[in-house]
Amino acid sequence: MLEWLSFALAGIVAGLTAGLFGIGGGLIIVPILVTVFSWQGMSAEIAIHVAIGTSLMTICVTSLSSMRAHHRYGTTQWRLVAKLAPGLVLGSLIGAVIAANLSSQWLQSIFAVFALLMAVRMWMPPPSALSVRLLGKPLMSFYGLLTGVVSAMVGIGGGTLVVPYLVMAGQEIQKAVGTAAACGFPIAASGVIGFIWMGSQVHQVEGDWLTGFVHWQAFLGVIATSVFMAPLGARLARQLSHRKLSRLFSLVLLLVGLTLLSR
């Protein structure tokens, strides 16, 4: 019972922060799950791997809801999603394979550095439009591949990487966000396949509720509460300015990054 409560609490925190800061939740879910798994006595050698694999599994569910909403609002540019998708799928699978073969210390350090980089980016001005040539298929395919690799290695849906790229390609921010939302599912689904395959077949990870590097109890507990808390976070976000939210989120990421680096 205590395990269910701990995962439900993780979902509450992840859902609230995801709604409050407008993120997919991966950057919040992963460190929370690592902490909970440590409390439960999971081996430190696989805790970060399981946290990332489980985070991607939650994104498989949440991204579908986000994708549907943005499609209804007409902000998803499916022709751009089609250009990015092959690279996202292949890159995410490659990223999962790379992550599964890294030691927990290396993977945790990569996640921490990524969180710190995102924290710094919050203090920088938004990207400016550069050239529509960035929408060419070769460039988008390559960027999709790179985004997939990075996203799978840190357990995110890719929005933090896709949105700035599309804005630099001259897309309106609303359409950039809507298009990025549709990229979350192919990244997460391919990454989950990679983490399950590598964990069960290659590393032969076994345990209660575990299929490879995906922890189903954690997934169910997080999803059960996060889907209800995200709308609450979104309502709270309306009471704060975008600038204040960005600064607050950067501090959260700074704390996450420094904490993981110090372990």
C-alpha positions as CSV (number, residue, x, y, z in Angstrom):
1,M,0.0,0.0,0.0
2,L,2.8,2.4,0.8
3,E,4.3,1.8,-2.6
4,W,1.1,2.8,-4.3
5,L,0.9,5.9,-2.2
6,S,4.4,6.9,-3.0
7,F,3.8,6.6,-6.7
8,A,0.5,8.4,-6.5
9,L,2.3,11.2,-4.6
10,A,4.9,11.3,-7.4
11,G,2.1,11.6,-9.9
12,I,0.5,14.5,-7.9
13,V,3.8,16.4,-7.9
14,A,4.6,15.6,-11.5
15,G,1.1,16.4,-12.8
16,L,0.9,19.7,-10.8
17,T,4.3,20.9,-12.0
18,A,3.6,19.8,-15.6
19,G,0.4,21.8,-15.7
20,L,2.0,24.7,-13.9
21,F,5.1,25.0,-16.1
22,G,3.6,23.7,-19.3
23,I,6.0,20.7,-19.7
24,G,5.4,17.1,-20.5
25,G,6.6,16.1,-17.0
26,G,9.6,13.9,-17.9
27,L,12.1,16.3,-16.3
28,I,10.1,16.1,-13.1
29,I,9.0,12.5,-13.1
30,V,12.5,11.0,-13.6
31,P,14.1,12.5,-10.5
32,I,11.0,11.8,-8.4
33,L,11.0,8.2,-9.4
34,V,14.7,7.8,-8.8
35,T,14.1,9.0,-5.3
36,V,11.1,6.7,-4.7
37,F,12.9,3.7,-6.1
38,S,15.9,4.4,-3.8
39,W,13.6,4.5,-0.8
40,Q,12.1,1.2,-1.9
41,G,15.6,-0.4,-2.1
42,M,15.9,-0.8,-5.8
43,S,19.5,-1.3,-7.0
44,A,21.2,2.0,-7.7
45,E,22.6,0.4,-10.9
46,I,19.2,0.3,-12.6
47,A,17.1,3.0,-10.7
48,I,17.8,5.8,-13.2
49,H,17.2,3.5,-16.2
50,V,13.9,2.3,-14.8
51,A,12.9,5.9,-14.0
52,I,13.6,7.0,-17.6
53,G,11.9,4.0,-19.2
54,T,8.8,4.5,-16.9
55,S,8.7,8.2,-17.7
56,L,8.6,7.5,-21.4
57,M,5.7,5.0,-20.7
58,T,3.7,7.8,-19.0
59,I,4.4,10.1,-21.9
60,C,2.9,7.5,-24.3
61,V,-0.4,8.1,-22.5
62,T,-0.2,11.9,-21.8
63,S,1.0,12.7,-25.3
64,L,-2.1,11.3,-26.9
65,S,-4.3,13.6,-24.9
66,S,-2.1,16.6,-25.7
67,M,-1.9,15.6,-29.4
68,R,-5.7,15.3,-29.6
69,A,-6.2,18.7,-28.0
70,H,-3.8,20.6,-30.3
71,H,-5.2,18.8,-33.3
72,R,-8.7,20.0,-32.3
73,Y,-7.3,23.6,-32.0
74,G,-5.8,23.3,-35.5
75,T,-2.2,24.0,-34.3
76,T,-0.7,20.7,-35.3
77,Q,1.2,20.8,-38.6
78,W,1.1,17.2,-39.6
79,R,3.3,17.7,-42.7
80,L,6.1,18.8,-40.4
81,V,5.4,15.9,-38.0
82,A,5.7,13.5,-41.0
83,K,9.2,15.0,-41.7
84,L,10.3,14.7,-38.1
85,A,8.7,11.3,-37.2
86,P,11.1,8.9,-39.0
87,G,14.2,10.5,-37.3
88,L,12.4,10.7,-34.0
89,V,11.5,7.0,-34.0
90,L,14.9,5.8,-35.0
91,G,16.7,8.3,-32.8
92,S,14.6,7.4,-29.7
93,L,15.4,3.7,-30.2
94,I,19.1,4.5,-30.6
95,G,18.9,6.7,-27.5
96,A,17.3,3.9,-25.5
97,V,20.0,1.4,-26.5
98,I,22.8,3.9,-25.6
99,A,21.2,4.8,-22.3
100,A,20.7,1.1,-21.4
101,N,24.4,0.5,-21.9
102,L,25.6,3.4,-19.8
103,S,26.4,3.1,-16.1
104,S,23.9,4.6,-13.7
105,Q,26.4,7.3,-12.8
106,W,27.0,8.4,-16.4
107,L,23.3,8.4,-17.2
108,Q,22.4,10.3,-14.1
109,S,25.1,12.9,-14.9
110,I,23.8,13.3,-18.5
111,F,20.3,13.9,-17.1
112,A,21.6,16.4,-14.6
113,V,23.6,18.3,-17.2
114,F,20.5,18.4,-19.5
115,A,18.4,19.8,-16.6
116,L,21.0,22.5,-15.9
117,L,21.1,23.4,-19.6
118,M,17.4,23.8,-19.7
119,A,17.5,25.9,-16.5
120,V,20.0,28.3,-18.1
121,R,17.9,28.4,-21.3
122,M,14.9,29.7,-19.3
123,W,16.9,32.9,-18.6
124,M,17.7,33.5,-22.3
125,P,15.6,35.4,-24.8
126,P,13.3,33.3,-27.0
127,P,14.8,32.1,-30.3
128,S,14.3,34.3,-33.3
129,A,13.2,33.2,-36.8
130,L,16.2,32.3,-38.9
131,S,15.2,30.6,-42.1
132,V,12.4,28.5,-43.5
133,R,15.2,26.3,-45.0
134,L,15.3,24.6,-41.7
135,L,12.0,23.0,-42.7
136,G,13.7,21.1,-45.5
137,K,13.4,17.3,-45.2
138,P,17.1,16.5,-44.8
139,L,17.6,19.0,-42.0
140,M,14.4,18.0,-40.3
141,S,15.2,14.3,-40.5
142,F,18.6,14.9,-39.0
143,Y,17.2,17.1,-36.2
144,G,14.5,14.5,-35.6
145,L,17.1,11.9,-35.1
146,L,19.1,14.0,-32.7
147,T,16.0,15.0,-30.8
148,G,15.0,11.3,-30.5
149,V,18.3,10.3,-29.1
150,V,18.5,13.0,-26.5
151,S,14.8,12.6,-25.5
152,A,15.1,8.9,-24.9
153,M,18.2,9.3,-22.9
154,V,16.6,11.7,-20.5
155,G,13.0,10.5,-20.6
156,I,11.2,13.5,-22.1
157,G,8.7,14.0,-24.9
158,G,11.0,16.2,-27.0
159,G,9.0,19.5,-26.8
160,T,11.8,21.4,-25.2
161,L,13.9,20.6,-28.3
162,V,11.4,20.7,-31.1
163,V,9.6,24.0,-30.2
164,P,12.7,26.2,-30.4
165,Y,13.7,24.6,-33.7
166,L,10.3,25.2,-35.3
167,V,10.3,28.8,-34.0
168,M,13.8,29.4,-35.6
169,A,12.2,27.9,-38.8
170,G,9.7,30.8,-38.8
171,Q,6.7,29.0,-37.3
172,E,4.3,30.7,-34.9
173,I,4.8,29.6,-31.3
174,Q,1.3,28.2,-31.0
175,K,1.8,26.0,-34.1
176,A,5.3,25.1,-32.9
177,V,3.9,23.8,-29.6
178,G,1.0,22.0,-31.3
179,T,3.4,20.3,-33.7
180,A,5.8,19.4,-30.9
181,A,2.9,17.8,-29.0
182,A,2.4,15.3,-31.8
183,C,6.1,14.4,-31.7
184,G,5.9,13.1,-28.1
185,F,4.1,9.8,-28.9
186,P,6.6,8.5,-31.5
187,I,9.5,9.4,-29.3
188,A,8.0,7.8,-26.2
189,A,6.7,4.7,-27.9
190,S,9.9,3.9,-29.7
191,G,11.9,4.7,-26.5
192,V,9.7,2.4,-24.4
193,I,10.3,-0.5,-26.9
194,G,14.0,0.1,-26.6
195,F,14.0,0.2,-22.8
196,I,11.9,-2.9,-22.5
197,W,13.9,-4.8,-25.0
198,M,17.3,-3.8,-23.6
199,G,16.2,-4.4,-20.0
200,S,14.6,-7.8,-20.5
201,Q,16.6,-9.4,-23.3
202,V,20.0,-7.8,-23.0
203,H,20.4,-7.0,-19.3
204,Q,17.9,-9.6,-18.1
205,V,16.4,-7.2,-15.5
206,E,13.8,-9.0,-13.4
207,G,11.6,-8.0,-10.5
208,D,8.1,-7.4,-9.3
209,W,6.2,-5.1,-11.7
210,L,9.2,-4.8,-14.0
211,T,9.3,-5.5,-17.8
212,G,12.7,-4.6,-18.8
213,F,13.3,-1.0,-17.6
214,V,9.6,-0.2,-17.3
215,H,8.0,-0.3,-13.8
216,W,4.3,-0.9,-14.3
217,Q,3.2,-0.1,-10.7
218,A,5.0,3.2,-10.9
219,F,3.4,3.9,-14.3
220,L,-0.1,3.2,-13.1
221,G,0.4,5.2,-9.8
222,V,1.8,8.2,-11.6
223,I,-0.8,8.2,-14.4
224,A,-3.7,7.7,-11.9
225,T,-3.0,11.1,-10.2
226,S,-1.1,13.2,-12.7
227,V,-4.0,13.3,-15.2
228,F,-6.1,15.0,-12.5
229,M,-3.4,17.4,-11.2
230,A,-2.2,18.7,-14.5
231,P,-5.4,20.7,-15.1
232,L,-5.1,22.2,-11.6
233,G,-1.6,23.2,-12.3
234,A,-2.7,24.8,-15.6
235,R,-5.3,26.9,-13.7
236,L,-2.7,28.0,-11.2
237,A,-0.4,29.0,-14.0
238,R,-3.0,31.6,-15.2
239,Q,-2.5,33.5,-12.0
240,L,1.3,33.9,-12.7
241,S,3.1,35.7,-15.5
242,H,5.0,33.7,-18.1
243,R,8.2,35.3,-17.0
244,K,7.7,34.3,-13.4
245,L,6.8,30.8,-14.3
246,S,9.9,30.5,-16.5
247,R,12.2,31.7,-13.7
248,L,10.5,29.5,-11.1
249,F,10.9,26.4,-13.4
250,S,14.5,27.2,-14.0
251,L,15.1,27.2,-10.3
252,V,13.4,23.8,-10.0
253,L,15.6,22.4,-12.8
254,L,18.7,23.9,-11.2
255,L,17.9,22.2,-7.9
256,V,17.2,18.9,-9.8
257,G,20.5,19.1,-11.7
258,L,22.7,20.0,-8.8
259,T,21.0,17.3,-6.6
260,L,21.6,14.5,-9.1
261,L,25.2,15.7,-9.8
262,S,26.0,15.6,-6.1
263,R,24.9,12.0,-5.6
